[in-house]
Amino acid sequence: MNTKLDGPVEPDPYMNRRAEERVAARFEVRFEQMEDAARALRAYSLNLSAGGLCLRTRKSYDVGSQVRLAMVVDGEEFHLTGIVAWVRDEAEAIGVRFIDVSEEDHERLRRVIASFKR
């Protein structure tokens, strides 16, 4: 029996939309915008993928805000741009999706992530 749905189907809010594997990883992240660097105390990652990261920070961000991040992960230095994809105020955490990542940086991120799994 076929049932017709009225209206659009809402996506599952708990569905994993990540295209890249995520690993637990803690390292310091610096904001490259001067106004953010002055206001953000210490920012630390909670996890990392080649597509983005979860970042613990006390600074408030709006979903859709663009951020420029500098970080050293497993000896590799990265300068990446991202978009805030979600905000968890109670956990003081944001999800950042990387944008405009060069193929070279993307491959370096994948290598770093593979090293965390060993």
C-alpha positions in Angstrom: 0.0 0.0 0.0 1.4 3.4 -1.0 0.8 6.4 1.3 1.0 9.9 0.0 2.7 12.4 2.4 1.3 15.8 2.9 4.1 18.4 2.4 7.9 18.0 2.4 9.6 15.4 4.5 11.8 16.8 7.2 15.4 15.5 7.4 16.4 13.5 10.4 18.2 16.1 12.6 20.5 13.3 14.1 21.5 11.9 10.7 25.3 12.0 10.3 25.9 14.3 7.4 29.7 14.1 7.5 31.4 13.0 4.3 34.8 12.4 6.0 35.8 10.2 8.9 36.1 11.9 12.2 38.7 11.2 14.9 39.0 12.4 18.5 41.8 14.9 18.6 42.7 17.7 21.0 45.0 20.5 20.0 45.1 24.3 20.3 43.4 26.4 17.6 44.1 30.1 17.0 41.7 32.5 15.3 43.5 34.4 12.5 41.0 37.4 12.5 42.5 40.0 14.9 39.1 40.7 16.5 38.5 37.0 17.2 42.1 36.3 18.4 41.7 39.1 21.0 38.3 37.8 22.3 38.7 34.0 22.1 40.5 32.7 25.1 41.9 29.3 24.4 40.2 27.3 21.7 40.7 23.5 21.6 39.5 20.9 19.1 37.4 18.0 20.4 37.5 16.1 17.1 38.7 16.5 13.5 37.9 15.3 10.0 39.2 16.4 6.6 35.9 18.3 6.3 35.9 20.2 9.6 36.2 20.0 13.3 34.4 20.5 16.6 35.9 23.3 18.5 35.5 24.3 22.2 35.5 28.1 22.6 34.0 30.5 25.0 33.4 33.1 22.3 29.9 33.1 20.8 29.4 32.5 17.1 26.4 32.5 14.9 25.7 29.6 12.5 27.0 30.7 9.1 29.8 32.9 10.5 33.1 32.6 8.6 36.3 31.9 10.6 39.9 31.6 9.7 41.8 29.1 11.8 45.5 28.4 12.4 46.5 25.1 14.0 49.4 22.6 14.3 48.2 19.0 14.2 50.7 16.2 14.6 53.5 18.5 13.4 51.6 19.8 10.4 50.7 23.5 10.3 47.3 24.4 8.7 45.7 27.8 7.9 42.1 27.0 7.0 38.8 28.9 6.4 35.6 27.5 7.7 31.9 28.2 8.2 30.3 27.6 11.6 27.8 24.8 11.0 26.3 24.5 14.4 26.6 25.9 17.9 26.2 24.2 21.3 26.1 27.0 23.9 25.8 24.7 26.9 29.0 22.9 25.8 30.8 26.0 24.6 31.4 24.2 21.3 31.0 24.9 17.7 31.2 22.8 14.6 33.3 24.2 11.7 33.0 23.0 8.2 36.2 23.8 6.2 35.7 25.6 2.9 38.0 26.3 0.0 40.6 23.7 1.1 43.4 23.1 -1.4 43.8 19.5 -2.6 47.3 19.5 -0.9 45.8 20.6 2.5 43.0 18.1 2.1 45.5 15.3 1.6 47.6 16.5 4.5 44.5 16.5 6.7 43.7 12.9 5.7 47.2 11.8 6.5 47.1 13.5 9.9 43.7 11.8 10.7 45.1 8.4 9.6 47.9 8.9 12.1 45.4 9.4 15.0 43.9 6.0 14.2 47.2 4.0 14.6 
